C-alpha cells in the first residue's frame, strides 16, 4: 500500500507577487536525483543537495532583470541554462532538458530549437507554429524509444490542444482535447512514457482526472497548419472538490497505478485543510494522505522517491513509496495470508500474468440460478429454499458457482432483511464455505449476521472475506466486546478457534514456571479478562485485513470501557505469547504477536487522551510501559549479540590447525 513518510524542509519560500503565488517557478534535477535546481519568481537560482538540505550555489541576475523560466542543467556540457527577460531572438516559453539529451528551447508561439543551433545563430528567424490567439499553458519533454519528445498544451477560445513534437527526425502532431462541460480549463497536466505510449493525465476544476494515451509512432511531418486529431480520454478518478471548484490543484503520475494529488480536499477531513494525497487509480482508493501546514499553491514535482511541494512559507520534501498495485494492498493489510485458489487473482487479471481465456458458463446452470433466485425472492417456505439451494450446489461445478453463489446470497439476504421471520443461517453458512463470496459481492451479509446475532456466520465472514471495510470490522468488534458473557457461552463457533483458546486458558492453571523472565503463577494479568467464546471472536477481528488510515476514525467510536477491556485482552495475549512462543502455530488459525502489537498501538493512538485520564486504565498503561521497556532492552541485547556474531564472521581465516586445539577469541 502506498505511503507518505515524514518530510523535511529544503528551503524557505521566497514570497511571491500575490497570496496565491508560491514564489517558485520550477524545480529541475541536476546531475542526479539528490541535486535539484530551484528557480524563484524573482532573481535567483539555487542548487540544493537534497539529502543534506543545504544550498551549494546561488546565482542572481542584475537589478531590474528577472528569470522568466526555470533554469535547467545541460548534462552534456555540465553547464546551467537560464533565460532572463524572455527573449533571445523571440519570446521564450521554456527551456527543457533531460539527462543525456540536448536542451530544447520552446518559444511562446510553438517553435522549437536545439540550444546549440540557437546559440550558433541567435538572430535567426523563428516561425509561428500556433495561431495568434492561441496560448501555451503547459509543456514538458521526455525520452521515448531513444528519441526526445516535447509536449505542450494550448488554449484557444475555450478549446484546448496538445502538440507532440519529435526531434530528429522532426515531426509534429496536433490533437484536440474533448471539451469538459460546463466549459472548464484543466489547471494541471503531467505526462510519462510506458508500454510504448505517452500517457497524459489532466485534472479539471470539477475533480475529474482524465487519461489519454498517444502513440509515438507514425507521426506526420511538420506542416504550417497541423491538422488537429481528436484525442480520446478515459476517466481515472472523480476526486472530491468540497464546496466549490478546485482553484489550485495538481496531479502527478507516480507509476502505472498511483497518482499524487495536491490541492484536492481529503474525503474525511474538514474544510480549510490542505492535503497531499496518493490515490490508486486501479481500485480508485485513497492510499495515503498528509496534511500540509499553511497554504498550498497547486505545485508539485517528483524526483526519485521524493515529492517536492511548496506550502506556507517553505518548500518541503516528502519521501513516498508505491508498492506494486494489487487488490490486497488496495484494501488494506492482509496480515495472515489465506490462499483461496478457487478465486481468480485480480493482480493477474490486471497485469496479464497467467491470464486465462474467458470461460462460457453452463447455460443450464445459469437458468437454474435465475429460477432459484426468482423462487427465493417470492414466498417459498424455508424447507423448499433449503432443498433448492442444496440441489444447485451439488450439481454445479466450481466455475459455475463463482457466478451463482453471489446471486443466491444476495437474494437470501434481501429477503431476510425485508422479512424478520425469514432467516436461512445454514444456507448462508454453506454459501460462505464455498469461498466464492466476498463482502463486495454481498455487502449486506455481514450486516445481517450482526443484526440476527449469528456470530458463527460472522466468524466465517471474517475468516473468508478479504475485503471487509474497516467500518464493518469495528462494528463486529463492538458487538463482540459488548456481548454479555452469559450469551457468549451459548454461541457455537469453529472448533479450532475454541480449542486454541481452551489450550491457552488451560495453561493458566498449570504448574508454576518461569520462562523468558516471566512468572506464570503470581501475576493477576495472566487471567483471561473475557469469556472463552468472546475471545475466539476477538481473535478473528485481530486477523482481519485493514488500513490504519481508514480504521482509526472508527476505533474512536468505541467507549472507554470497551477500549479498556479490549486492551486488557490484548495485554493478556501478549503476556501469554511472550511466555510461550509455541502458542502461535502455522497450522492453527490464531493471531500473531505482530498483529497483537499492531492493535495495541492502534487503540493507544485512537484513545490516548481518554486512557490517560481514566483511572481504571492507569495500571494497564503502567504494565504496558514496563513490558515495552523490557522489549526494548531485549532488542538492544539481541543487537549486541548480532554484532558479536558479525565480528566472529569477519575473523574467519582459513588455516591449518592440529587435531586438537583450544582457541580463545576476545570480543572488544
C-alpha positions in Angstrom: 0.0 0.0 0.0 1.3 3.5 -0.9 2.7 5.6 1.9 3.9 9.1 2.6 6.7 9.4 5.1 7.9 12.2 7.4 9.1 15.1 5.3 11.6 17.9 5.9 12.2 21.5 4.8 14.5 22.0 1.9 14.4 25.8 2.0 12.3 28.8 3.0 9.9 30.1 0.3 10.6 33.4 -1.5 7.4 35.4 -1.2 5.5 35.6 -4.5 3.8 38.5 -6.1 0.4 37.5 -4.6 -1.1 35.3 -1.8 -1.7 32.6 -4.5 1.9 32.7 -5.7 4.4 30.3 -4.1 7.4 32.3 -5.3 8.9 29.2 -7.0 9.0 29.0 -10.8 10.2 25.5 -11.1 12.4 22.7 -9.7 14.7 20.8 -12.1 17.0 17.8 -11.4 20.8 18.4 -11.8 23.5 15.7 -12.1 21.5 13.2 -10.1 18.2 12.9 -8.1 20.0 14.2 -5.0 20.7 17.6 -6.6 18.0 20.0 -7.7 17.9 23.5 -9.1 15.2 25.8 -7.6 14.3 28.9 -9.6 12.3 31.5 -7.7 10.0 34.0 -9.3 12.3 37.0 -8.8 16.0 37.0 -9.4 17.8 33.9 -8.1 18.6 30.3 -8.9 19.9 27.9 -6.2 21.4 24.5 -6.4 20.5 22.2 -3.4 21.8 18.9 -2.2 18.5 17.3 -1.1 19.9 14.7 1.4 21.9 17.4 3.3 19.1 20.1 2.9 21.6 22.8 2.1 22.4 25.2 -0.8 25.5 24.5 -2.7 25.5 27.5 -5.1 23.3 30.5 -5.9 23.1 32.8 -8.9 21.3 36.1 -9.4 20.6 38.4 -12.3 21.1 42.2 -12.3 18.8 44.6 -10.6 15.7 45.1 -12.8 16.1 41.7 -14.5 14.2 38.5 -13.8 14.4 34.9 -14.7 11.5 34.2 -17.0 11.5 30.4 -16.9 13.1 27.7 -14.6 16.9 27.2 -15.1 18.0 23.7 -16.3 21.2 21.7 -16.3 22.9 20.7 -19.5 24.3 17.2 -18.8 26.3 17.2 -22.0 28.3 20.4 -21.2 27.9 20.4 -17.4 26.6 23.9 -17.6 23.4 25.7 -16.4 21.0 27.3 -18.8 18.7 30.2 -17.7 16.7 32.8 -19.6 16.2 36.4 -18.3 13.6 38.9 -19.6 12.1 36.3 -22.0 14.0 37.0 -25.2 16.8 35.6 -27.3 15.5 36.2 -30.9 11.9 35.8 -29.9 9.8 35.3 -26.7 10.8 32.1 -25.0 8.3 30.0 -23.1 10.6 27.3 -21.5 14.0 25.6 -21.8 13.7 21.8 -21.4 16.5 19.4 -20.6 16.7 15.8 -19.7 19.7 13.6 -18.7 21.6 12.5 -21.8 19.7 14.9 -24.1 20.5 18.3 -25.6 18.4 21.2 -24.1 15.5 22.3 -26.2 14.1 25.9 -26.3 10.4 26.2 -26.7 9.2 29.6 -27.9 5.8 31.1 -26.9 4.4 30.7 -30.5 5.2 26.9 -30.5 8.5 26.9 -32.4 11.4 24.8 -31.1 15.2 24.9 -31.4 18.0 22.8 -30.0 20.1 25.0 -27.7 23.3 24.7 -29.7 21.7 25.7 -33.0 20.1 28.7 -31.3 23.3 29.9 -29.7 25.2 29.5 -33.0 22.7 31.8 -34.8 20.9 33.8 -32.1 19.3 36.2 -34.6 17.8 33.5 -36.8 14.1 33.9 -37.7 11.6 32.0 -35.5 8.4 30.7 -37.1 5.0 30.7 -35.5 3.5 27.3 -35.1 0.4 28.1 -33.2 -2.3 30.7 -34.1 -2.2 34.3 -33.0 -5.0 33.9 -30.4 -3.6 30.6 -29.1 -1.6 30.5 -25.8 0.7 27.8 -24.4 -0.5 26.6 -21.0 2.0 23.8 -20.1 4.9 21.9 -21.5 7.3 19.1 -20.8 9.8 16.8 -22.5 10.7 13.1 -22.2 12.6 10.3 -23.8 10.6 7.6 -25.6 12.3 4.8 -27.7 15.6 6.6 -27.6 14.1 9.7 -29.1 13.4 13.1 -27.5 9.9 14.5 -27.5 8.5 17.9 -26.4 4.8 18.0 -25.4 2.9 21.2 -24.9 -0.8 22.2 -24.5 -2.5 25.4 -25.7 -5.8 27.2 -25.2 -7.8 28.9 -27.9 -11.3 30.4 -27.3 -12.1 27.7 -24.7 -10.7 24.8 -26.8 -7.6 23.0 -25.6 -5.0 21.5 -27.9 -2.0 19.2 -27.4 1.1 19.3 -29.6 3.5 16.3 -29.8 6.9 17.3 -31.3 9.6 14.7 -32.0 13.1 15.8 -32.6 15.4 14.2 -35.1 13.6 13.4 -37.2 11.5 16.5 -36.8 7.8 15.6 -36.7 4.8 17.3 -35.2 1.2 16.2 -34.4 -1.7 18.3 -33.1 -4.6 16.9 -31.0 -7.7 18.5 -29.7 -8.9 17.6 -26.2 -12.5 16.8 -25.5 -14.4 19.8 -24.0 -15.5 19.5 -20.4 -19.0 20.7 -19.8 -19.6 23.3 -18.5 -16.6 24.8 -20.3 -13.6 24.3 -17.9 -9.8 24.6 -18.3 -7.6 21.9 -16.8 -5.2 23.5 -14.3 -2.8 20.6 -14.2 -1.1 18.4 -16.8 1.6 15.7 -16.5 3.0 13.1 -18.8 5.0 9.8 -18.7 6.2 7.1 -21.1 5.3 3.5 -20.6 4.4 0.5 -22.7 5.4 2.3 -26.0 2.9 5.0 -25.4 3.0 8.5 -23.9 0.4 8.7 -21.1 -1.1 12.2 -20.4 -3.0 13.0 -17.2 -5.0 16.2 -16.8 -7.1 17.4 -13.9 -10.2 19.7 -14.2 -11.6 22.0 -11.5 -14.6 19.7 -11.1 -12.3 17.0 -9.8 -12.3 14.8 -12.9 -8.9 13.3 -13.6 -8.6 12.0 -17.2 -6.0 9.9 -19.0 -5.1 10.0 -22.7 -2.6 7.8 -24.5 -0.5 8.8 -27.5 1.4 6.6 -29.9 4.9 7.8 -30.6 4.9 6.0 -34.0 3.6 7.1 -37.4 3.7 10.8 -36.6 3.1 13.0 -39.5 5.6 15.6 -40.8 5.6 19.2 -39.9 3.1 21.4 -41.7 2.2 25.0 -41.4 -1.2 24.3 -40.0 -1.2 20.9 -38.3 -4.5 19.1 -38.5 -6.0 18.6 -35.1 -6.9 15.0 -34.4 -9.4 14.1 -31.7 -7.8 12.9 -28.5 -9.8 10.3 -26.7 -9.8 10.1 -23.0 -10.8 7.9 -20.1 -11.9 9.0 -16.6 -9.4 7.7 -14.0 -10.7 9.4 -10.8 -13.6 11.6 -9.8 -11.9 13.4 -6.9 -13.8 15.4 -4.1 -13.9 19.1 -4.7 -15.6 20.3 -1.4 -17.7 23.4 -1.5 -16.6 24.7 -4.9 -14.3 24.1 -8.0 -10.6 23.4 -7.4 -8.6 26.6 -7.6 -5.0 25.5 -7.1 -4.6 21.8 -7.6 -2.2 19.5 -9.3 -1.9 15.8 -10.1 1.4 13.9 -10.8 2.0 10.4 -12.2 3.9 8.2 -9.7 3.6 4.8 -11.5 1.1 2.9 -13.6 -1.3 2.7 -10.7 -0.7 5.7 -8.4 -1.0 9.4 -8.7 -0.1 12.1 -6.2 -2.6 14.9 -5.8 -2.3 18.3 -4.0 -4.9 21.0 -3.5 -7.8 18.5 -3.5 -9.8 18.1 -0.3 -9.3 14.9 1.8 -12.5 12.9 1.7 -12.7 12.6 5.5 -11.1 15.8 6.6 -12.8 19.1 7.5 -12.9 22.2 5.3 -9.9 24.5 5.3 -7.3 21.8 5.5 -4.7 21.2 2.7 -3.5 17.7 2.0 -1.0 15.9 -0.2 -2.6 12.5 -1.1 -1.8 9.4 -3.1 -4.6 7.7 -5.0 -4.7 4.2 -6.5 -6.2 4.6 -10.0 -6.7 0.8 -10.5 -9.0 0.5 -7.5 -10.0 4.2 -7.1 -8.9 4.2 -3.4 -7.2 6.8 -1.3 -3.9 5.2 -0.2 -2.1 7.9 1.8 -2.8 11.4 2.9 -0.6 14.1 4.7 -1.9 17.4 5.9 0.4 20.3 4.9 0.7 23.3 7.2 0.0 26.7 5.5 -1.4 27.4 2.1 -0.9 25.1 -0.8 -0.3 26.6 -4.2 -1.1 23.7 -6.5 2.5 23.0 -7.4 4.1 19.5 -7.2 7.4 18.0 -8.5 8.8 14.5 -8.3 12.3 13.2 -8.5 13.3 9.6 -7.5 11.0 8.7 -4.5 10.6 12.2 -3.2 7.8 14.8 -3.8 8.7 18.5 -3.7 5.8 20.7 -2.6 5.7 24.4 -1.6 3.3 25.3 1.2 3.1 28.1 3.6 6.5 29.7 3.8 8.6 26.7 3.0 9.5 24.1 0.3 9.1 20.6 1.7 10.5 17.2 0.6 8.1 14.3 1.2 9.5 10.8 0.7 6.9 8.2 -0.6 6.6 4.6 -1.5 4.3 2.9 -4.0 4.4 -0.9 -4.0 3.1 -2.8 -7.0 -0.7 -2.4 -7.1 -2.7 -5.4 -6.1 -6.2 -5.9 -4.5 -5.0 -6.9 -1.1 -2.8 -3.8 -0.7 -5.5 -1.5 -2.0 -8.0 -2.9 0.5 -5.6 -2.9 3.5 -3.1 -5.0 5.3 -3.9 -8.7 4.9 -1.7 -9.8 7.8 -2.3 -13.6 7.6 -2.3 -14.9 4.1 -5.2 -17.1 3.3 -4.8 -19.0 0.0 -8.1 -19.4 -1.8 -7.1 -21.0 -5.1 -10.6 -21.0 -6.5 -10.9 -17.2 -6.6 -9.1 -15.6 -9.5 -6.3 -13.1 -8.7 -7.1 -9.5 -9.7 -3.4 -8.8 -9.9 -3.0 -11.5 -12.6 -6.0 -10.1 -14.5 -4.6 -6.5 -14.4 -1.0 -7.4 -15.1 -1.6 -10.2 -17.6 0.2 -12.9 -15.5 -1.1 -16.4 -16.3 -4.2 -14.9 -17.9 -6.8 -17.4 -18.8 -9.3 -17.1 -21.6 -12.8 -16.2 -20.6 -15.0 -19.3 -19.9 -18.5 -19.8 -21.2 -20.8 -20.7 -18.3 -23.1 -23.7 -18.4 -26.4 -22.3 -19.7 -28.5 -24.8 -17.8 -26.8 -23.8 -14.5 -27.5 -20.1 -15.3 -31.1 -20.9 -16.0 -31.4 -22.9 -12.7 -29.9 -19.9 -10.8 -32.4 -17.5 -12.3 -35.3 -19.8 -11.4 -33.9 -20.4 -7.9 -33.4 -16.7 -7.3 -37.0 -15.9 -8.5 -38.2 -18.7 -6.2 -36.3 -17.3 -3.3 -37.5 -13.7 -3.5 -41.1 -14.9 -3.5 -42.7 -16.6 -0.6 -41.3 -20.2 -0.7 -41.1 -22.0 2.6 -37.7 -22.3 4.3 -37.6 -26.0 3.8 -38.1 -25.7 0.0 -35.5 -23.0 -0.2 -33.0 -25.2 1.6 -33.7 -28.1 -0.7 -33.4 -26.0 -3.9 -30.1 -24.5 -2.9 -28.6 -27.8 -1.9 -29.7 -29.3 -5.2 -28.0 -26.4 -7.1 -24.8 -26.6 -5.1 -24.5 -30.4 -5.5 -24.7 -30.2 -9.3 -22.8 -27.1 -10.2 -19.0 -27.2 -10.8 -16.6 -24.7 -9.2 -16.6 -22.3 -12.2 -20.3 -22.0 -12.4 -20.5 -21.5 -8.6 -18.5 -18.3 -9.0 -21.4 -16.8 -10.8 -24.3 -18.4 -8.9 -23.3 -18.1 -5.3 -23.3 -14.3 -5.3 -26.8 -14.2 -6.8 -28.2 -16.7 -4.3 -26.6 -15.0 -1.3 -27.9 -11.5 -2.3 -31.4 -12.9 -2.8 -31.4 -14.6 0.6 -30.1 -11.6 2.4 -32.6 -9.3 0.7 -35.5 -11.5 1.7 -34.2 -11.9 5.3 -33.8 -8.1 5.7 -37.3 -7.5 4.4 -38.9 -10.3 6.4 -37.8 -10.6 10.1 -39.4 -14.0 10.3 -37.3 -15.5 7.5 -33.6 -16.4 8.1 -31.6 -19.1 6.5 -28.5 -19.3 8.6 -27.5 -22.8 7.5 -27.8 -22.0 3.8 -25.7 -18.8 4.2 -23.1 -20.7 6.0 -23.0 -23.2 3.1 -22.6 -20.4 0.6 -19.8 -18.7 2.6 -17.9 -22.0 2.9 -17.8 -22.3 -0.9 -15.2 -19.4 -0.7 -16.8 -17.8 -3.8 -18.3 -14.9 -1.7 -16.7 -11.7 -0.6 -18.1 -8.6 1.1 -18.2 -6.6 -2.2 -20.4 -9.3 -3.8 -22.9 -9.3 -0.9 -22.3 -6.3 1.3 -25.3 -6.8 3.5 -24.5 -10.3 4.5 -22.2 -9.5 7.5 -24.6 -6.7 8.5 -27.5 -9.2 8.5 -25.4 -11.7 10.6 -24.7 -9.0 13.2 -28.4 -7.9 13.3 -29.5 -11.5 13.9 -26.6 -12.1 16.3 -25.5 -15.0 14.2 -21.9 -15.0 15.5 -20.9 -18.2 13.8 -21.7 -16.7 10.4 -19.9 -13.5 11.5 -16.8 -15.6 12.3 -16.9 -17.3 8.9 -17.2 -14.0 7.1 -14.2 -12.6 9.0 -12.2 -15.7 8.0 -13.1 -15.9 4.3 -13.8 -12.3 3.2 -10.6 -10.5 2.3 -12.3 -7.1 1.6 -14.3 -6.3 4.8 -14.4 -2.5 5.2 -12.9 -1.0 8.4 -16.3 0.3 9.5 -17.7 -3.3 9.5 -14.6 -4.6 11.3 -15.2 -2.1 14.1 -19.0 -2.9 14.1 -18.0 -6.6 14.7 -15.6 -5.6 17.4 -18.2 -3.5 19.2 -20.7 -6.4 19.0 -18.3 -9.0 20.3 -16.8 -6.9 23.1 -20.3 -5.8 24.3 -21.8 -9.3 24.3 -22.7 -10.5 27.8 -20.7 -13.5 29.0 -23.9 -15.5 29.5 -24.9 -15.0 25.9 -21.3 -15.7 24.7 -21.3 -19.1 26.4 -24.2 -20.3 24.2 -22.6 -19.3 20.9 -21.5 -22.1 18.6 -18.2 -21.3 16.9 -15.5 -23.0 14.8 -14.0 -25.9 16.8 -10.4 -24.9 16.0 -10.9 -21.4 17.4 -12.3 -22.7 20.6 -9.6 -25.4 21.1 -6.9 -22.7 20.7 -8.4 -20.6 23.4 -9.0 -23.7 25.6 -5.4 -24.7 25.3 -4.3 -21.1 26.1 -6.5 -20.8 29.2 -5.7 -24.3 30.4 -2.1 -23.3 30.8 -3.1 -20.6 33.3 -3.9 -23.5 35.8 -0.7 -25.5 35.1 2.4 -25.7 37.2 4.2 -22.5 38.2 7.1 -21.9 36.0 9.4 -19.1 34.8 10.1 -18.7 31.1 11.7 -15.7 29.3 11.8 -13.9 32.6 8.0 -14.1 33.3 6.3 -15.9 36.2 3.2 -17.8 35.3 1.9 -18.2 38.9 1.9 -14.8 40.6 0.7 -12.3 38.1 -3.0 -11.5 38.1 -2.8 -10.3 34.5 -2.4 -13.9 33.3 -6.2 -14.4 33.9 -8.1 -14.1 30.6 -10.3 -11.0 31.1 -13.0 -12.2 28.6 -15.1 -15.3 28.2 -13.7 -18.1 26.0 -16.1 -17.7 23.1 -15.8 -14.0 23.1 -12.1 -14.3 23.0 -12.3 -16.6 19.9 -14.4 -14.0 18.1 -12.0 -11.2 19.1 -9.1 -13.3 17.6 -10.9 -13.2 14.2 -11.0 -9.4 14.4 -7.3 -9.3 15.0 -6.6 -11.3 11.9 -8.8 -9.2 9.6 -7.3 -7.1 6.8 -7.3 -3.3 7.5 -5.7 0.0 6.6 -4.5 2.2 9.5 -5.8 5.3 7.8 -9.4 4.1 7.5 -9.6 2.1 10.7 -8.5 4.7 13.2 -11.6 7.0 12.8 -13.9 4.1 13.5 -12.0 2.9 16.6 -12.6 6.3 18.1 -16.3 5.4 18.3 -15.6 2.7 20.9 -16.4 3.7 24.5 -13.6 3.9 27.1 -15.0 0.8 28.9 -14.8 -1.2 25.6 -11.3 0.0 24.8 -10.0 -0.9 28.3 -11.5 -4.4 28.1 -10.1 -5.0 24.7 -6.7 -3.6 25.7 -6.7 -5.9 28.7 -7.4 -8.9 26.4 -4.6 -7.9 24.1 -2.3 -7.4 27.0 -3.2 -10.9 28.2 -2.4 -12.4 24.8 0.9 -10.5 24.7 1.9 -11.9 28.0 0.9 -15.5 27.1 2.8 -15.3 23.8 5.9 -13.8 25.5 5.9 -16.8 27.9 5.4 -19.5 25.3 6.3 -18.7 21.6 4.9 -22.1 20.5 1.3 -20.8 21.1 1.2 -19.3 17.6 1.5 -22.2 15.1 1.3 -22.0 11.3 -1.3 -24.8 11.2 -3.6 -23.1 13.7 -5.7 -20.1 12.9 -4.6 -17.7 15.6 -3.4 -14.1 15.8 0.3 -13.4 15.6 2.3 -11.4 18.0 2.8 -8.7 15.4 -1.0 -8.4 14.9 -1.5 -8.1 18.7 1.1 -5.4 18.9 -0.3 -3.5 15.9 -3.8 -3.5 17.5 -2.4 -2.3 20.8 -0.7 0.6 19.0 -3.9 1.4 17.1 -6.0 1.5 20.3 -3.5 3.7 22.1 -3.4 6.1 19.1 -7.1 6.3 18.9 -7.8 6.8 22.6 -4.6 8.0 24.2 -6.1 11.1 25.9 -9.1 9.1 27.2 -6.9 6.4 28.6 -4.5 8.8 30.3 -7.5 10.5 32.0 -9.2 7.2 33.0 -8.2 5.9 36.5 -9.1 2.3 35.6 -6.6 2.3 32.7 -3.7 3.6 34.8 -2.5 0.2 36.0 -2.8 -1.3 32.5 -0.8 1.5 30.9 1.9 1.1 33.5 2.1 -2.6 32.8 2.3 -2.0 29.1 5.0 0.6 29.7 7.1 -1.9 31.7 6.8 -4.5 29.0 7.7 -2.1 26.3 10.9 -1.2 28.3 11.7 -4.9 28.7 11.3 -5.5 24.9 13.5 -2.5 24.1 16.1 -3.9 26.4 15.8 -7.4 24.8 16.1 -6.0 21.3 19.2 -4.0 22.4 20.9 -7.1 23.8 20.0 -9.1 20.7 21.6 -6.3 18.6 24.8 -6.7 20.6 24.8 -10.4 20.1 24.2 -9.9 16.4 27.2 -7.5 16.2 29.3 -10.1 18.0 28.4 -12.8 15.5 29.3 -10.4 12.7 32.7 -9.8 14.2 33.2 -13.5 14.5 32.3 -14.0 10.9 34.9 -11.4 9.9 37.6 -13.1 11.9 37.2 -16.4 10.0 40.6 -17.2 8.5 41.4 -20.5 6.8 44.4 -22.0 8.4 45.7 -25.5 9.3 45.1 -26.5 12.9 46.1 -29.6 14.8 43.6 -32.3 15.5 43.2 -31.0 19.0 43.4 -27.3 19.8 42.0 -24.6 22.0 41.4 -21.2 20.6 40.4 -18.1 22.7 38.6 -15.3 20.8 38.3 -12.0 22.5 35.5 -9.6 21.6 36.3 -6.0 22.3 
